[in-house]
């Protein structure tokens, strides 16, 4: 079961079109952008599809508009992750703002997880419309996808009316001859189809390249947030450039200013070390002088017993004999 997927995993190179078609097919929705699922309700129902009965769908709000309502959906999702012991971190503050890259990355992880759990078998038997009814705004979400499904029906009815007209009025077959003459224009259709396929391939390639470099920047961001190096000036300069909202040259200048300040500090620090060394040498000299004086004073100060013993030694010394 894929709970933690590396940033270089193939799951993060799935395009937006494939993600959208997977969501719309699985849940019978009509999303046009991945960031439309930022409310968290879609994520909850995807977990309900792979783990039936695990998600309390009556707590899910498909009509969530404010961040507070969206956070309630993510709380439900976090409870499900805790029950299933999934250690995936949910960056709610970024997802609720509707950022395209953050929502795409998290949805790519959701697709990989659902594919690894169900293998596509349970999703075919899942009834998303029925499971969405107890949710707030679930019926409205189902109604929105109904027109898109009904729009395909007239296309199937039109050939029948055309054939009926042929049977009712056989003399109109002559009027159809100009249409047969204009059919050679269909030869250009394969060329347009080739161009469309080439454009789709180029778009997919650009999306993969963009996601690749985004993953690299994300790795750099995670590395800079590690506690061992997060306080370094170099890391601060890198984060200043990563978190810049606009392409402004002043951001690079600010990063250079941070590095220049650190260089000045490194140049001044040896001087302070030399001063400290001199102070240490002076204090050691003073200590040595004081110790010498104390030793000299200690030698001069003898105890009374020592003085008496010295005097006795002098008195007891043999004196020269005096002859008269």
Secondary structure, DSSP 8 states (H G I E B T S, - for coil): --SS--TTSGGGG--HHHHHHHHHHHHT---SSGGGGTTSHHHHHHHHHHSTTTS-GGG-BTT--SHHHHHHHHHHHHHHHHHHT------HHHHTTT-HHHHHHHHHHHHHHHHHHHTTHHHHT--HHHHHTTSBTHHHHHHHHHHHHHTTHHHHHHHHHHHHHHHH-GGGGGGGHHHHHGGGGGHHHHHHHHHHHHHHHHHHHHHHHHHHHHHHHHHHHHHHTSTTTTTSHHHHHHHHHHT-SS--HHHHHHHHHHHHHHHHHHHHHHHHHHHHHHHHHHHHHHHHHHHHHHHHHHHH---HHHHHHHHHHHHTS-------
